[in-house]
Amino acid sequence: MNKLFLTGAVILSTALGVSTFALADKAPHGDRSERHAVSCSDRNAREIGKLAELEAKLKPTAAQTAAWTAYEDTLTAQAAAAEKSCLDRVAARKAAGDDKKRPTIIERQAMMEQGLETKLSNLKATKPVLTKLYASLSVEQKQVMDKEGMRHGRKGHGDWKHKAGYKHHGDKPAAPEAPVEQ
């Protein structure tokens, strides 16, 4: 069943990716609302893909299926609600004629505040189902969840600064090493 689900998730992700490229080609560079609408849908697709990947790595047993499903359903519903909210904001800005201009600092802070309130609400709603799922996991599965589960819900940053060879454009070059005397 997991292989079937994973295959379906890959097919869905591929289809969404193709449709995203098609929409991106149709949206002129200056059409902010179209780009944002595509971004809303892309974010939802990524969250669903991350869940499928986490499930494939955890390999829930038959006894863990109910707890996994409750966790998955909660996160999927939250991702769908976030997509709808995002699309509603895009439509409202377009209807108001504000889709061509950048939001003001006040508008951006109000959006950030709303986003943080939603994130906190989602964390509180997820906590009971996550606690139940985590309690049902084996030691090995808990290690996977501790490592991989933290990536879920982040905005794609993960642990990018800690990867070998990563250089951020704002990073200062390392001081040259002093020659070693022999």
Buried (B, 14 or more C-beta within 10 A) or exposed (E): EBEEBBEEBEEBBEEBEEBBEEBEEEBEEEBBBBBBBBEBBBBBBBBBBBBBBBBEEBEBEEEBEEBBBBBBEBBBEBBEEBBEBBBEBBBEBBEEEBBEEEEEEEEEEEEEEEEEEBEEEBEEBBEEBBEBBBEBBEEEBBEBBEEBBEBBBEEEEEEEEEEEEEEEEEEEEEEEEEEEEE
